[in-house]
Amino acid sequence: MPIPGNLLSPTTESVDPNTSGWTPKLNCTLLKGTGGRNGDGCLTVRSVAAGEVQARTVSSYPVTAGTTYQVFADAAGASVPERIGIRWLNSGGIEISITWSLTTMAASAGWHRVGVAGMAPVGATQAQVLLSSTPAAGAVNQFWENVYLGLPIRTTGNLFGFNAEAAEVDATGWTPLVNCTITRQVPALSWAVDYYLAGGHTVAMTATASGNASMLTTDRPTVTPGVEYIVYAFLQPPVLTATAWLELRFYDSVGNQIAVQRSVLAAPGTGMYRQRASLTAPSNAATCAVAAGLDTASAGQVLRLETVVAAVAPKLQAGSVLSYADSSFEQGVGGWVTGAGVATLARTTPWGNSYFDGAYALAVSSATATTSTIRSGRFPAPGGAGLNWRAQVIAHPAAGTWSSVLTRIRWYDAANVDLGASTGTSYGFPGSSWYVLPSDGAAPANATQAAVELVVTASATSSVIHVDWAVLWQVLPQTAVAVAGDGSYVELTLRESPLDYLLTVNRVAADGSRTLVRGESGLINQQVIVSDLVVIEDHEAPIGVPVYYSIDIYTAAGVLASTRTSGSVTVLLADINEAWLKDPGNPQRAVKVLVQRAPDWSRPIEQAPFVVRNRRNKVTLSGLRQGLEGDLAIWTRSDEERIALHLLLDSGNVLLWQANPGMGVVDMYVNVGQAPEGRVGQLAQEVWRAWTLPLTQADMPVAVGVSGSGGRTWTDVIAEFDTCADLLPVYATCEDLQLDRRTG
């Protein structure tokens, strides 16, 4: 699949099926190699003689001066390190300057990432990608693939800007705290071919002398008190025995540090390991920062960081009230304690040894063959008595044997008084697999808080169980459906959906006809489930006709695993004289218009008549009779409706026309031809307009997905832009801002 947002063509990006997107610039010849990961092809750059070689893209790509652009590629070369650059050109194709990456620290025959980012200089209107290495002889090969040039790719929801996250521009996103200097380095690191958040540069903290060393981000993004945040980054320790750590720090409005959470890396080696820390912002928190460091470092030791993110902490299960620290044990045991028995609690070690989420789990160890009770911290359980809640953990036996695990919920009132526990559900615990262990319980009277509680029974000494993915949530209907928004569409909610399974959703009419529902990637037909909570907006549900939804869930291999059926729902349109015009791929542009006159339909057909000598009747050869064509006359009743209709028509996309039943028409996908707009009166102030829309019946678009923000919020806008004025040259409309469609 092409890299999203890439200015380069798929052929230039992947060097498949040929090298036509590339040309020699200095001291080299180009060949098509094999063994690439983004398609089998790769670009072989072969030196003609000793000295620097350069290859560039054949095409120049449009850029906007003052805008930051990123370039990266995967490279391989057994004997020579490499670098990559952006060559800035003016409107006449004359080179203005080149933004070069640092050279890779060492040659590597394995695929590794190189990249850089920089701001297009004044006068730049075009850019090219440059690939460079400096062999000591001729006939030395350097290999390249997976090449990207475009706007910076950053983590959605990150409170930090691109340079603090990736350090592809410079190292100014960090400042020394204690005993260190900060630079950038480009080690030969291999990333998954489709992991685009990793660039080439890492932030490198070098200990000046023996002792503790640490650094801090310079950005202080704002936070909301009472919200739990998570920070994470890839850490590369200098040696296996190094104590490397990551911290989330909160500050008040005057810059005083008021809270901190450290997460220490239990490194299994000296590679790159993602470490996480989470904490709820205190009531007086205003901003946050990330710190990283080494304890008891030796002089000259280097800690490297990559992909630094601060964001609102995720919920492992939609609606779970447990904190991330108590759900996924990335920094320790969270609020979990041993309530009874001899069990001891610790975080598993080393990193990646045992986990279901993240890189660690909770290790519960029993020295004797006895029963112990462990429980999480207390968390709010709003809603009142009688509501059903579900506690769930995912666990596996790690050592010894365990006869049973009981999952239950313990309840507390507002004064933290223990109200007892639910009955719970007991599970046998054989083997060493990961098991999902849920249990439901109804909240008793006066309950306002709850905790997840496990009663674990070891049947052998020195037994260990690993627990992860602890969640507690109010049980709601698995499938819910309702008319939503402005009343023009149906919202379908699917809860407790199995991750990584495949989803198919059909709309079923009263006559039993089934139509696939549209999602962000087109019609939802065996699409991968990426969240346990799936919310689908069906903007093509018919007007005035009851429908329900049939949901099929398949395994990753395509085997039907389960089915669901929603209740019935009907979208209504109060005024029978009104109709909806919708763009299936851009439902935010839908317009409700007043119908002046429905079309008089015609159905054209291609025919060729032939006169046969001595015969009275002609012989006519006919094609297939075509769909309906006719003129729909409508009014817009305000300037807002008129502007909205222009926006709807601007794209020229296939539209959906919907009217009430009984009006002599059915829902129809149409193409709209030349659309005259006329006034209905002589006064200039009259806002009504009369439109005649020439309609041609069309098929339902099957490949068009529903456009959306993809999780992008104002947090992402604030991380990239300082003021509203900075948005004006980048986004032409508010819709462009919402969908991140930039000018230039």
Secondary structure, 3 states (H helix, E strand, C coil): CCCCCCCCCHHHHHCCCCCCCEEEEECEEEEEEECCCCCCEEEEEEECCCCCEEEEECCCEECCCCCEEEEEEEEEECCCCEEEEEEEECCCCCEEEEEECCCCCCCEEEEEEEEEEEECCCCCCEEEEEEEECCCCCCCEEEEEEEEEECCCCCCCCCCCHHHHHCCCCCCCEEEEECEEEEEECCCCCCCCCCCCCCCCEEEEEECCCEEEEEEECCCCECCCCCEEEEEEEEECCCCCCEEEEEEEEECCCCCEEEEEEEECCCCCCCCEEEEEEEECCCCCCEEEEEEEEEEECCCCEEEEEEEEEEECCCCCCCCCCCHHHHCCCCCCCCCEEEECCCEEEECCCCCCCCCCCCCCEEEEECCCCEEEEECCCEECCCCCCCEEEEEEEEEEEECCEEEEEEEEEEECCCCCEEEECCCEEECCCCCCCEEEEEEEECCCCCCEEEEEEEEEECCCCEEEEEEEEEEEECCCCEEEEEECCCCEEEEEECCCCCCCEEEEEEEECCCCEEECEECCEECCCEECCCCCEEEEECCCCECCCEEEEEEEECCCCCEEEEEECCCECECCCCCCEEEEECCCCHHHCEEEEEEECCCCECCCCEEEECCCCCCCCEEEECCCCCCEEEEEEEECCHHHHHHHHHHHHCCCCEEEEECCCCCCCCEEEEECCCCEEECCCCCCCCCEEEEEEEEEECCCCCCCCCCCCCCCHHHHHHHCCCHHHHCCCCCCHHHHHHCCCCC
